[in-house]
Amino acid sequence: MKTEALQKQNKIDLEPFYQALEDEPRLLEEAFETLLEMVNSEPESVKKLALLIKKDFHELYKEIAELCKSDEDKGNAPSCCGGL
């Protein structure tokens, strides 16, 4: 009985879910937030996700690195110029 239930779960068509994420940017954002909250609660998972992004999603990694770099630059500027 459990095997049949698992087989049915494996046959679920996820295409409508993926299409909804593509069609509705807010749903995609919420899905990412949920995933990141789940990962963030497990330190080992954080490291695995970071390595996955660095290895397999290089454009995303470069964008994150650029954001971090610009945040560091702001920290060195006088407060009148946006630094802290």
Backbone as XML, in Angstrom:
<?xml version="1.0"?>
<chain id="A" units="angstrom">
  <residue number="1" name="MET">
    <atom name="N" x="0.819" y="-1.195" z="0.000"/>
    <atom name="CA" x="0.000" y="0.000" z="0.000"/>
    <atom name="C" x="0.863" y="1.259" z="0.000"/>
  </residue>
  <residue number="2" name="LYS">
    <atom name="N" x="1.904" y="1.297" z="0.838"/>
    <atom name="CA" x="2.781" y="2.464" z="0.877"/>
    <atom name="C" x="3.514" y="2.647" z="-0.450"/>
  </residue>
  <residue number="3" name="THR">
    <atom name="N" x="3.888" y="1.541" z="-1.069"/>
    <atom name="CA" x="4.590" y="1.617" z="-2.345"/>
    <atom name="C" x="3.720" y="2.280" z="-3.404"/>
  </residue>
  <residue number="4" name="GLU">
    <atom name="N" x="2.451" y="1.933" z="-3.438"/>
    <atom name="CA" x="1.534" y="2.533" z="-4.406"/>
    <atom name="C" x="1.394" y="4.038" z="-4.169"/>
  </residue>
  <residue number="5" name="ALA">
    <atom name="N" x="1.309" y="4.430" z="-2.912"/>
    <atom name="CA" x="1.183" y="5.854" z="-2.581"/>
    <atom name="C" x="2.435" y="6.618" z="-3.025"/>
  </residue>
  <residue number="6" name="LEU">
    <atom name="N" x="3.608" y="6.023" z="-2.794"/>
    <atom name="CA" x="4.851" y="6.662" z="-3.215"/>
    <atom name="C" x="4.939" y="6.758" z="-4.733"/>
  </residue>
  <residue number="7" name="GLN">
    <atom name="N" x="4.483" y="5.712" z="-5.427"/>
    <atom name="CA" x="4.512" y="5.748" z="-6.889"/>
    <atom name="C" x="3.593" y="6.841" z="-7.417"/>
  </residue>
  <residue number="8" name="LYS">
    <atom name="N" x="2.427" y="7.032" z="-6.785"/>
    <atom name="CA" x="1.518" y="8.089" z="-7.203"/>
    <atom name="C" x="2.154" y="9.459" z="-6.987"/>
  </residue>
  <residue number="9" name="GLN">
    <atom name="N" x="2.850" y="9.622" z="-5.866"/>
    <atom name="CA" x="3.513" y="10.892" z="-5.591"/>
    <atom name="C" x="4.579" y="11.182" z="-6.634"/>
  </residue>
  <residue number="10" name="ASN">
    <atom name="N" x="5.293" y="10.160" z="-7.060"/>
    <atom name="CA" x="6.353" y="10.339" z="-8.048"/>
    <atom name="C" x="5.803" y="10.694" z="-9.423"/>
  </residue>
  <residue number="11" name="LYS">
    <atom name="N" x="4.537" y="10.409" z="-9.663"/>
    <atom name="CA" x="3.924" y="10.677" z="-10.962"/>
    <atom name="C" x="3.201" y="12.018" z="-11.002"/>
  </residue>
  <residue number="12" name="ILE">
    <atom name="N" x="3.252" y="12.781" z="-9.930"/>
    <atom name="CA" x="2.580" y="14.076" z="-9.895"/>
    <atom name="C" x="3.209" y="14.978" z="-10.944"/>
  </residue>
  <residue number="13" name="ASP">
    <atom name="N" x="2.364" y="15.606" z="-11.751"/>
    <atom name="CA" x="2.830" y="16.521" z="-12.780"/>
    <atom name="C" x="3.096" y="17.880" z="-12.144"/>
  </residue>
  <residue number="14" name="LEU">
    <atom name="N" x="4.355" y="18.252" z="-12.065"/>
    <atom name="CA" x="4.734" y="19.511" z="-11.447"/>
    <atom name="C" x="4.756" y="20.673" z="-12.433"/>
  </residue>
  <residue number="15" name="GLU">
    <atom name="N" x="4.498" y="20.395" z="-13.687"/>
    <atom name="CA" x="4.542" y="21.449" z="-14.703"/>
    <atom name="C" x="3.619" y="22.622" z="-14.378"/>
  </residue>
  <residue number="16" name="PRO">
    <atom name="N" x="2.370" y="22.398" z="-13.926"/>
    <atom name="CA" x="1.522" y="23.549" z="-13.577"/>
    <atom name="C" x="2.119" y="24.406" z="-12.446"/>
  </residue>
  <residue number="17" name="PHE">
    <atom name="N" x="2.769" y="23.751" z="-11.501"/>
    <atom name="CA" x="3.431" y="24.466" z="-10.411"/>
    <atom name="C" x="4.552" y="25.348" z="-10.957"/>
  </residue>
  <residue number="18" name="TYR">
    <atom name="N" x="5.395" y="24.760" z="-11.801"/>
    <atom name="CA" x="6.494" y="25.518" z="-12.388"/>
    <atom name="C" x="5.972" y="26.665" z="-13.249"/>
  </residue>
  <residue number="19" name="GLN">
    <atom name="N" x="4.912" y="26.402" z="-13.999"/>
    <atom name="CA" x="4.329" y="27.440" z="-14.849"/>
    <atom name="C" x="3.791" y="28.589" z="-14.007"/>
  </residue>
  <residue number="20" name="ALA">
    <atom name="N" x="3.157" y="28.261" z="-12.879"/>
    <atom name="CA" x="2.637" y="29.304" z="-11.990"/>
    <atom name="C" x="3.785" y="30.155" z="-11.442"/>
  </residue>
  <residue number="21" name="LEU">
    <atom name="N" x="4.897" y="29.535" z="-11.124"/>
    <atom name="CA" x="6.058" y="30.285" z="-10.634"/>
    <atom name="C" x="6.601" y="31.218" z="-11.713"/>
  </residue>
  <residue number="22" name="GLU">
    <atom name="N" x="6.590" y="30.753" z="-12.951"/>
    <atom name="CA" x="7.065" y="31.599" z="-14.048"/>
    <atom name="C" x="6.100" y="32.753" z="-14.308"/>
  </residue>
  <residue number="23" name="ASP">
    <atom name="N" x="4.810" y="32.471" z="-14.218"/>
    <atom name="CA" x="3.796" y="33.474" z="-14.543"/>
    <atom name="C" x="3.620" y="34.522" z="-13.452"/>
  </residue>
  <residue number="24" name="GLU">
    <atom name="N" x="3.895" y="34.147" z="-12.220"/>
    <atom name="CA" x="3.631" y="35.029" z="-11.082"/>
    <atom name="C" x="4.918" y="35.244" z="-10.291"/>
  </residue>
  <residue number="25" name="PRO">
    <atom name="N" x="5.647" y="36.322" z="-10.548"/>
    <atom name="CA" x="6.930" y="36.562" z="-9.880"/>
    <atom name="C" x="6.833" y="36.528" z="-8.353"/>
  </residue>
  <residue number="26" name="ARG">
    <atom name="N" x="5.725" y="36.976" z="-7.795"/>
    <atom name="CA" x="5.589" y="36.983" z="-6.329"/>
    <atom name="C" x="5.585" y="35.553" z="-5.774"/>
  </residue>
  <residue number="27" name="LEU">
    <atom name="N" x="4.962" y="34.624" z="-6.488"/>
    <atom name="CA" x="4.976" y="33.222" z="-6.048"/>
    <atom name="C" x="6.394" y="32.668" z="-6.055"/>
  </residue>
  <residue number="28" name="LEU">
    <atom name="N" x="7.152" y="33.018" z="-7.083"/>
    <atom name="CA" x="8.544" y="32.566" z="-7.164"/>
    <atom name="C" x="9.352" y="33.127" z="-5.999"/>
  </residue>
  <residue number="29" name="GLU">
    <atom name="N" x="9.154" y="34.398" z="-5.710"/>
    <atom name="CA" x="9.850" y="35.029" z="-4.591"/>
    <atom name="C" x="9.496" y="34.352" z="-3.267"/>
  </residue>
  <residue number="30" name="GLU">
    <atom name="N" x="8.213" y="34.065" z="-3.068"/>
    <atom name="CA" x="7.790" y="33.393" z="-1.834"/>
    <atom name="C" x="8.366" y="31.989" z="-1.741"/>
  </residue>
  <residue number="31" name="ALA">
    <atom name="N" x="8.432" y="31.283" z="-2.869"/>
    <atom name="CA" x="9.009" y="29.938" z="-2.871"/>
    <atom name="C" x="10.484" y="29.989" z="-2.484"/>
  </residue>
  <residue number="32" name="PHE">
    <atom name="N" x="11.219" y="30.961" z="-3.034"/>
    <atom name="CA" x="12.634" y="31.107" z="-2.670"/>
    <atom name="C" x="12.796" y="31.472" z="-1.205"/>
  </residue>
  <residue number="33" name="GLU">
    <atom name="N" x="11.969" y="32.369" z="-0.715"/>
    <atom name="CA" x="12.049" y="32.757" z="0.695"/>
    <atom name="C" x="11.815" y="31.552" z="1.600"/>
  </residue>
  <residue number="34" name="THR">
    <atom name="N" x="10.825" y="30.743" z="1.257"/>
    <atom name="CA" x="10.523" y="29.551" z="2.050"/>
    <atom name="C" x="11.697" y="28.581" z="2.027"/>
  </residue>
  <residue number="35" name="LEU">
    <atom name="N" x="12.239" y="28.347" z="0.843"/>
    <atom name="CA" x="13.383" y="27.447" z="0.713"/>
    <atom name="C" x="14.579" y="27.954" z="1.510"/>
  </residue>
  <residue number="36" name="LEU">
    <atom name="N" x="14.865" y="29.246" z="1.401"/>
    <atom name="CA" x="16.018" y="29.801" z="2.104"/>
    <atom name="C" x="15.826" y="29.782" z="3.614"/>
  </residue>
  <residue number="37" name="GLU">
    <atom name="N" x="14.607" y="29.982" z="4.084"/>
    <atom name="CA" x="14.347" y="29.882" z="5.522"/>
    <atom name="C" x="14.591" y="28.459" z="6.010"/>
  </residue>
  <residue number="38" name="MET">
    <atom name="N" x="14.185" y="27.473" z="5.200"/>
    <atom name="CA" x="14.405" y="26.075" z="5.570"/>
    <atom name="C" x="15.892" y="25.762" z="5.612"/>
  </residue>
  <residue number="39" name="VAL">
    <atom name="N" x="16.626" y="26.209" z="4.610"/>
    <atom name="CA" x="18.063" y="25.940" z="4.528"/>
    <atom name="C" x="18.810" y="26.678" z="5.623"/>
  </residue>
  <residue number="40" name="ASN">
    <atom name="N" x="18.406" y="27.907" z="5.895"/>
    <atom name="CA" x="19.103" y="28.749" z="6.858"/>
    <atom name="C" x="19.081" y="28.173" z="8.271"/>
  </residue>
  <residue number="41" name="SER">
    <atom name="N" x="18.104" y="27.332" z="8.568"/>
    <atom name="CA" x="18.013" y="26.772" z="9.914"/>
    <atom name="C" x="18.984" y="25.606" z="10.128"/>
  </residue>
  <residue number="42" name="GLU">
    <atom name="N" x="19.635" y="25.161" z="9.073"/>
    <atom name="CA" x="20.588" y="24.054" z="9.164"/>
    <atom name="C" x="21.956" y="24.517" z="8.656"/>
  </residue>
  <residue number="43" name="PRO">
    <atom name="N" x="22.915" y="24.751" z="9.553"/>
    <atom name="CA" x="24.224" y="25.265" z="9.129"/>
    <atom name="C" x="24.897" y="24.431" z="8.035"/>
  </residue>
  <residue number="44" name="GLU">
    <atom name="N" x="24.770" y="23.129" z="8.097"/>
    <atom name="CA" x="25.386" y="22.282" z="7.076"/>
    <atom name="C" x="24.709" y="22.495" z="5.716"/>
  </residue>
  <residue number="45" name="SER">
    <atom name="N" x="23.406" y="22.699" z="5.744"/>
    <atom name="CA" x="22.665" y="22.950" z="4.504"/>
    <atom name="C" x="23.066" y="24.277" z="3.887"/>
  </residue>
  <residue number="46" name="VAL">
    <atom name="N" x="23.341" y="25.268" z="4.716"/>
    <atom name="CA" x="23.765" y="26.581" z="4.215"/>
    <atom name="C" x="25.042" y="26.419" z="3.401"/>
  </residue>
  <residue number="47" name="LYS">
    <atom name="N" x="25.984" y="25.681" z="3.943"/>
    <atom name="CA" x="27.256" y="25.485" z="3.246"/>
    <atom name="C" x="27.048" y="24.709" z="1.950"/>
  </residue>
  <residue number="48" name="LYS">
    <atom name="N" x="26.214" y="23.681" z="1.983"/>
    <atom name="CA" x="25.948" y="22.901" z="0.772"/>
    <atom name="C" x="25.289" y="23.756" z="-0.305"/>
  </residue>
  <residue number="49" name="LEU">
    <atom name="N" x="24.338" y="24.588" z="0.093"/>
    <atom name="CA" x="23.670" y="25.458" z="-0.874"/>
    <atom name="C" x="24.650" y="26.479" z="-1.446"/>
  </residue>
  <residue number="50" name="ALA">
    <atom name="N" x="25.485" y="27.043" z="-0.598"/>
    <atom name="CA" x="26.480" y="28.012" z="-1.061"/>
    <atom name="C" x="27.426" y="27.365" z="-2.075"/>
  </residue>
  <residue number="51" name="LEU">
    <atom name="N" x="27.875" y="26.154" z="-1.795"/>
    <atom name="CA" x="28.766" y="25.456" z="-2.723"/>
    <atom name="C" x="28.052" y="25.122" z="-4.031"/>
  </residue>
  <residue number="52" name="LEU">
    <atom name="N" x="26.782" y="24.743" z="-3.938"/>
    <atom name="CA" x="25.995" y="24.454" z="-5.134"/>
    <atom name="C" x="25.865" y="25.699" z="-6.009"/>
  </residue>
  <residue number="53" name="ILE">
    <atom name="N" x="25.566" y="26.828" z="-5.382"/>
    <atom name="CA" x="25.440" y="28.080" z="-6.134"/>
    <atom name="C" x="26.782" y="28.431" z="-6.778"/>
  </residue>
  <residue number="54" name="LYS">
    <atom name="N" x="27.856" y="28.318" z="-6.025"/>
    <atom name="CA" x="29.174" y="28.666" z="-6.557"/>
    <atom name="C" x="29.563" y="27.771" z="-7.732"/>
  </residue>
  <residue number="55" name="LYS">
    <atom name="N" x="29.253" y="26.488" z="-7.618"/>
    <atom name="CA" x="29.664" y="25.522" z="-8.634"/>
    <atom name="C" x="28.748" y="25.512" z="-9.855"/>
  </residue>
  <residue number="56" name="ASP">
    <atom name="N" x="27.445" y="25.428" z="-9.636"/>
    <atom name="CA" x="26.517" y="25.177" z="-10.731"/>
    <atom name="C" x="25.743" y="26.399" z="-11.218"/>
  </residue>
  <residue number="57" name="PHE">
    <atom name="N" x="25.735" y="27.447" z="-10.437"/>
    <atom name="CA" x="24.976" y="28.640" z="-10.813"/>
    <atom name="C" x="25.907" y="29.850" z="-10.735"/>
  </residue>
  <residue number="58" name="HIS">
    <atom name="N" x="26.908" y="29.829" z="-11.607"/>
    <atom name="CA" x="27.985" y="30.808" z="-11.523"/>
    <atom name="C" x="27.499" y="32.244" z="-11.716"/>
  </residue>
  <residue number="59" name="GLU">
    <atom name="N" x="26.527" y="32.461" z="-12.594"/>
    <atom name="CA" x="26.021" y="33.828" z="-12.796"/>
    <atom name="C" x="25.376" y="34.360" z="-11.517"/>
  </residue>
  <residue number="60" name="LEU">
    <atom name="N" x="24.620" y="33.519" z="-10.826"/>
    <atom name="CA" x="24.020" y="33.907" z="-9.555"/>
    <atom name="C" x="25.119" y="34.196" z="-8.532"/>
  </residue>
  <residue number="61" name="TYR">
    <atom name="N" x="26.126" y="33.351" z="-8.500"/>
    <atom name="CA" x="27.249" y="33.546" z="-7.582"/>
    <atom name="C" x="27.940" y="34.880" z="-7.844"/>
  </residue>
  <residue number="62" name="LYS">
    <atom name="N" x="28.184" y="35.195" z="-9.130"/>
    <atom name="CA" x="28.842" y="36.461" z="-9.463"/>
    <atom name="C" x="27.984" y="37.648" z="-9.032"/>
  </residue>
  <residue number="63" name="GLU">
    <atom name="N" x="26.680" y="37.541" z="-9.200"/>
    <atom name="CA" x="25.780" y="38.636" z="-8.811"/>
    <atom name="C" x="25.806" y="38.837" z="-7.297"/>
  </residue>
  <residue number="64" name="ILE">
    <atom name="N" x="25.799" y="37.736" z="-6.543"/>
    <atom name="CA" x="25.862" y="37.826" z="-5.078"/>
    <atom name="C" x="27.192" y="38.454" z="-4.652"/>
  </residue>
  <residue number="65" name="ALA">
    <atom name="N" x="28.276" y="38.008" z="-5.279"/>
    <atom name="CA" x="29.602" y="38.561" z="-4.949"/>
    <atom name="C" x="29.645" y="40.055" z="-5.251"/>
  </residue>
  <residue number="66" name="GLU">
    <atom name="N" x="29.045" y="40.470" z="-6.356"/>
    <atom name="CA" x="29.026" y="41.888" z="-6.724"/>
    <atom name="C" x="28.218" y="42.690" z="-5.700"/>
  </residue>
  <residue number="67" name="LEU">
    <atom name="N" x="27.094" y="42.148" z="-5.247"/>
    <atom name="CA" x="26.291" y="42.827" z="-4.229"/>
    <atom name="C" x="27.069" y="42.977" z="-2.927"/>
  </residue>
  <residue number="68" name="CYS">
    <atom name="N" x="27.769" y="41.924" z="-2.549"/>
    <atom name="CA" x="28.566" y="41.984" z="-1.316"/>
    <atom name="C" x="29.687" y="43.001" z="-1.460"/>
  </residue>
  <residue number="69" name="LYS">
    <atom name="N" x="30.284" y="43.047" z="-2.631"/>
    <atom name="CA" x="31.371" y="44.001" z="-2.885"/>
    <atom name="C" x="30.862" y="45.436" z="-2.779"/>
  </residue>
  <residue number="70" name="SER">
    <atom name="N" x="29.700" y="45.696" z="-3.358"/>
    <atom name="CA" x="29.171" y="47.061" z="-3.306"/>
    <atom name="C" x="28.756" y="47.429" z="-1.884"/>
  </residue>
  <residue number="71" name="ASP">
    <atom name="N" x="28.298" y="46.461" z="-1.091"/>
    <atom name="CA" x="27.977" y="46.728" z="0.313"/>
    <atom name="C" x="29.239" y="47.079" z="1.099"/>
  </residue>
  <residue number="72" name="GLU">
    <atom name="N" x="30.337" y="46.402" z="0.808"/>
    <atom name="CA" x="31.604" y="46.696" z="1.476"/>
    <atom name="C" x="32.087" y="48.089" z="1.108"/>
  </residue>
  <residue number="73" name="ASP">
    <atom name="N" x="31.924" y="48.460" z="-0.158"/>
    <atom name="CA" x="32.333" y="49.785" z="-0.607"/>
    <atom name="C" x="31.558" y="50.868" z="0.120"/>
  </residue>
  <residue number="74" name="LYS">
    <atom name="N" x="30.282" y="50.660" z="0.347"/>
    <atom name="CA" x="29.455" y="51.641" z="1.061"/>
    <atom name="C" x="29.931" y="51.823" z="2.493"/>
  </residue>
  <residue number="75" name="GLY">
    <atom name="N" x="30.415" y="50.741" z="3.106"/>
    <atom name="CA" x="30.864" y="50.809" z="4.480"/>
    <atom name="C" x="32.092" y="51.686" z="4.666"/>
  </residue>
  <residue number="76" name="ASN">
    <atom name="N" x="32.889" y="51.868" z="3.613"/>
    <atom name="CA" x="34.104" y="52.669" z="3.696"/>
    <atom name="C" x="33.860" y="54.142" z="3.376"/>
  </residue>
  <residue number="77" name="ALA">
    <atom name="N" x="32.674" y="54.477" z="2.894"/>
    <atom name="CA" x="32.389" y="55.855" z="2.495"/>
    <atom name="C" x="31.904" y="56.650" z="3.718"/>
  </residue>
  <residue number="78" name="PRO">
    <atom name="N" x="32.101" y="57.955" z="3.686"/>
    <atom name="CA" x="31.569" y="58.796" z="4.767"/>
    <atom name="C" x="30.051" y="58.693" z="4.816"/>
  </residue>
  <residue number="79" name="SER">
    <atom name="N" x="29.463" y="58.934" z="5.985"/>
    <atom name="CA" x="28.031" y="58.779" z="6.156"/>
    <atom name="C" x="27.236" y="59.677" z="5.219"/>
  </residue>
  <residue number="80" name="CYS">
    <atom name="N" x="27.790" y="60.810" z="4.823"/>
    <atom name="CA" x="27.073" y="61.710" z="3.914"/>
    <atom name="C" x="26.947" y="61.110" z="2.514"/>
  </residue>
  <residue number="81" name="CYS">
    <atom name="N" x="27.772" y="60.091" z="2.229"/>
    <atom name="CA" x="27.772" y="59.487" z="0.874"/>
    <atom name="C" x="27.119" y="58.114" z="0.879"/>
  </residue>
  <residue number="82" name="GLY">
    <atom name="N" x="26.415" y="57.765" z="1.908"/>
    <atom name="CA" x="25.725" y="56.483" z="1.952"/>
    <atom name="C" x="26.413" y="55.432" z="2.793"/>
  </residue>
  <residue number="83" name="GLY">
    <atom name="N" x="27.600" y="55.711" z="3.297"/>
    <atom name="CA" x="28.274" y="54.752" z="4.167"/>
    <atom name="C" x="27.768" y="54.859" z="5.585"/>
  </residue>
  <residue number="84" name="LEU">
    <atom name="N" x="28.143" y="53.925" z="6.400"/>
    <atom name="CA" x="27.699" y="53.943" z="7.798"/>
    <atom name="C" x="28.700" y="54.631" z="8.689"/>
  </residue>
</chain>
